[in-house]
Amino acid sequence: MNDLSANRLKVLAQIQMAAVAAGRDAETVRLIAVGKTFPAADIATLYRAGQRDFGENYIQEWQRKAQDLRDSCPDLVWHIIGHIQSNKSRVVAEQAAWVHTLDSVKLARRLSHQRPSHLPPLQLCIEVNTSASTAKHGVAPNEVMVLADEVAALPNVCLRGLMCVPTADNREQTVAEFALMRDLLAGLQQKYHQVDTLSMGMSDDLADAVAYGATMVRIGRAIFGSRS
Ligand SMILES: *Cc1c(COP(=O)(O)O)cnc(C)c1O
């Protein structure tokens, strides 16, 4: 077995252990393999090993890979997990299945407008800036509901949940941000019953994220290796 497949199995085992420790069913946690900076061939290898969900940050890089993989990986599910500039929204609306980084009404409207009607609705998570850092993308926790109300009224998108990238400096802070996300999701679910997704957890904080209710973990380095 090559390294990528072995790494993937290790991550799946970590998810399994974290889920059991949290009293959760591991089936409720979906692994998104984050391939930024790595070649399409690596994604194809993982696809052949059974991986279907892949995340990408940079639209141009993603476009090249998506083109390469279109024929060989027909069931591949693309998740956009990087900031989307308005002028890049069309390819996302046309070719992605999920956007984890919705951060404005304007972007939501564009994505809905540009989503081809023959495709299922684009699945959206609102990115939350859990650290109140102005350097980060995402909306403030107290702005989530306002944006959710706008998104819920749009025709070709489906609001599925929330996503965050916590501040990485210490575990205590990270866990506090995960707890905030769990509470925000619970609030959103009171109003919107289709909301079921908490996208959080990366290579270094996967277990804590699962403990706090993550349903999608976005794993790069633990599968692909370190980025140069
Ligand atoms: C790069 C990235 C990941 C994966 O991070 P790793 O530490 O490599 O697991 C997850 N989410 C986002 C938004 C990223 O940019």
The ligand as an SDF file (V2000), in Angstrom:
LIG
                    3D

 15 15  0  0  0  0  0  0  0  0999 V2000
   -5.0530   23.8170    4.7600 C   0  0  0  0  0  0  0  0  0  0  0  0
   -6.3960   23.7900    5.3970 C   0  0  0  0  0  0  0  0  0  0  0  0
   -6.8540   22.6480    6.0770 C   0  0  0  0  0  0  0  0  0  0  0  0
   -6.0070   21.4230    6.3090 C   0  0  0  0  0  0  0  0  0  0  0  0
   -5.0480   21.7350    7.2750 O   0  0  0  0  0  0  0  0  0  0  0  0
   -3.9520   20.6490    7.7650 P   0  0  0  0  0  0  0  0  0  0  0  0
   -3.3600   21.3090    8.9470 O   0  0  0  0  0  0  0  0  0  0  0  0
   -3.0080   20.4750    6.6330 O   0  0  0  0  0  0  0  0  0  0  0  0
   -4.6870   19.4070    8.0930 O   0  0  0  0  0  0  0  0  0  0  0  0
   -8.1440   22.6900    6.5780 C   0  0  0  0  0  0  0  0  0  0  0  0
   -8.9370   23.7690    6.4420 N   0  0  0  0  0  0  0  0  0  0  0  0
   -8.5260   24.8730    5.8060 C   0  0  0  0  0  0  0  0  0  0  0  0
   -9.4480   26.0380    5.6770 C   0  0  0  0  0  0  0  0  0  0  0  0
   -7.2410   24.9240    5.2790 C   0  0  0  0  0  0  0  0  0  0  0  0
   -6.8310   26.0450    4.6700 O   0  0  0  0  0  0  0  0  0  0  0  0
  1  2  1  0
  2  3  1  0
  2 14  2  0
  3  4  1  0
  3 10  2  0
  4  5  1  0
  5  6  1  0
  6  7  2  0
  6  8  1  0
  6  9  1  0
 10 11  1  0
 11 12  2  0
 12 13  1  0
 12 14  1  0
 14 15  1  0
M  END
$$$$
